[in-house]
Amino acid sequence: MNNFLSNCRKPLIALAAAAVLNGCGAHAEHSRDAVPSHMSASAAAAAPANDAIPVSAKQTKPIEMIFAGDTMMDGSVKEAIRRHGADYPFSQIRAAVSRADYAVLNLETSVTEAGDKDLNQRFNFKSAASSLKGIKNAGFDMVSLGNNHVLDYKERGLRDTLANVEKAGLRHVGAGLNEEEAFHFETVRLNGATVKIGAVTRFMPTTAWNATDDKPGVASAYEPEKILAAIRSESADADYTLVFIHWGVENTTEPQPWQRKLAADMLDAGASAIIGSHPHVLQGFEFREGKPIAYSIGNFLFPDYVKGKKADTGLLKLTLDKGKVGIAFHPLSIRHNQILDRDASYEAAQLRYLEDLSVGVELHDEAFVERE
């Protein structure tokens, strides 16, 4: 199963399976033109017409996207990077990520040299700007900042993080210098299609972290109508609208009832898929009217104190084709400050485990499809 993005088997059933498996194979040239992360929603609306209308009829081939979970480069990871370089944690997954058309992870840390901690936090994470080079070199294009650690070092820490992420050549969603920026969806053109990506958090230590009209902060999902309104607006001229949400209860393997309700509301508002993180463990999948929900894709890179289920990770693959989104998952493990491939028995056990956690979903190879 190590040939996750380069090899594929014959599709078995359902449109979701076809979407995942038909997307396999060598990648030809594709477009990654995007509205810059600093562009306001009003400026984006004024973009050329060919970037402002759905173009699904022009999609040239399936789009392969990668999403990865909570990533931070503090503690023992910071020391490993100091000793071995920024690429060290990602060396075994670089090829798989780079083969995707686009890749996104949750940056679960402030990237700053600030020293003034938010004392509302039990743990404060701080990573060096130089560590972002490893994320970029691994093939990631965008990071979500919609989480409960981006303001660990208060407003200065957030401002530094925004600047450092942009300097590293990474786009960002989920936080900004004001509410409009925080709720802004990045627009990416991939293989002729328009894909929009946004992020929100439904977990933070204090409401003071909320972005407002005149204050930096995160996009909050505590008032659902704000993200639902953003989805309705953004999906109106997109082929695919993807939402990365930080939510749920830590160390639990099942979503809460309110999460399933919020996921359904976001999909009904126009989202094509929902990708979750925050519990620090993997959770299962579900489909609603053919649209996938990945409730938690777990940690992706954390210090070596993570063990057991907290060290189980992987790459979530979305295949976007003919207006449908298929999902697959490639299990990996966090060990010794690296994201590592494991043997076939580990991968098979993890996929069966995720199938058991899922609702109305069955496994075919590494693809998860809606049960008929």
HUGIFEN-V220532 format. One record per helix or strand. SS is the DSSP state (helix for helix, strand for strand). FROM is the first residue (numbers start at 1). TO is the last residue. If there is no record, write none. Layout:
SS,FROM,TO ; SS,FROM,TO
This chain:
helix,14,21 ; strand,34,34 ; helix,41,45 ; helix,49,51 ; helix,56,58 ; strand,63,71 ; helix,75,84 ; helix,88,90 ; helix,94,98 ; strand,102,107 ; strand,110,111 ; strand,126,127 ; helix,129,137 ; strand,142,144 ; helix,154,167 ; strand,171,173 ; strand,175,176 ; helix,179,182 ; strand,186,190 ; strand,193,201 ; helix,207,209 ; strand,210,210 ; strand,212,212 ; strand,215,215 ; strand,217,218 ; strand,220,220 ; helix,224,235 ; strand,240,246 ; helix,257,269 ; strand,273,277 ; strand,282,282 ; strand,285,288 ; strand,291,294 ; strand,297,297 ; strand,299,301 ; helix,308,311 ; strand,312,321 ; strand,324,335 ; strand,338,340 ; helix,344,357 ; strand,359,359 ; strand,361,364 ; strand,367,370
